[in-house]
Amino acid sequence: MPDLDPFQDTAGPAVAGRRPFAVGVTQATVSCLQQMIKDGQLKPGDRLPPERDLAQELSVSRTTLREALSILATIGQITAAPGGRGLLVAGATDARDTASWRFAARYSLAEVYQFRHIAESHAAQLAAIRRTDADLGEMRQSIDLLRTAAHAGELDAYARADFEFHHIILRISGNRLLIDIHRTFAGVVLESQRLPTRRPGPLLHAVNEHERVLQAIAMNDPDGAGYYMRTHISMAGSRAGLPPAELP
């Protein structure tokens, strides 16, 4: 799917209470689809309605629907139909096993991603309020390193650049307890960021997710920064092998 401006959407105001940015529309669409799956309106193995019909039913643009479906596919709640014709609601058998997790005796991988989902999304919100131009420059340099490592396939350098990007956001947040916890458990967090690189899949997807977090922080948009960080952490957990039921 082509690159889209994550803050723009062409849909009308049909979703009550949503923000004028696509972050709010996309989040509402993802939540609505997840609720339809939870309520049984869409059951495991069901084929999703045609894109045009589903967008009309949810009162969103097809651009927003594609964004929401992309998120659900990444976290494993929908999957491509055989032959690539359409999308299906994923079943329990579609869950992917996690790679070897060497901290299993202390914390489950799900617990680590749950912690990161809470702590790092809040840090991103604070960073959007407190960031300086110098902070943004540092974040951009970190993403440049991440992209370079992704193109070169240098997995260890990629994981370390990933860790550094998140630590920069924690530092910008100004919350000393969050910073100290992240530093104290750096080995655990870094290992959680290495796992996704050991599974097949393009590393540049995660680079784009980091870009969206940066864009929201640059726009002083705490809601957007928190949302995109939560989405990124959930996607990273999926890439690490967490099944949908264990994702934060």
Protein Blocks (a to p, Z undefined) as FASTA:
>chain_A
ZZddfkbcfbdckbghiafbfklmmmmmmmmmmmmmmnomacghiacddfklmmmmnopa
fklmmmmmmmmmmnopaccdehhiajddddfklpccddddfklmmpcfklmmmmmmmmmm
mmmmmmmmmpcfklmmmmmmmmmmmmmmmmnopaklmmmmmmmmmmmmmmmnopaklmmm
mmmmmmmmmmmmmmmmmpgcdfklmmmmmmmmmmmmmnopaklmmmmmmmmmmmmmmmno
pafklpZZ
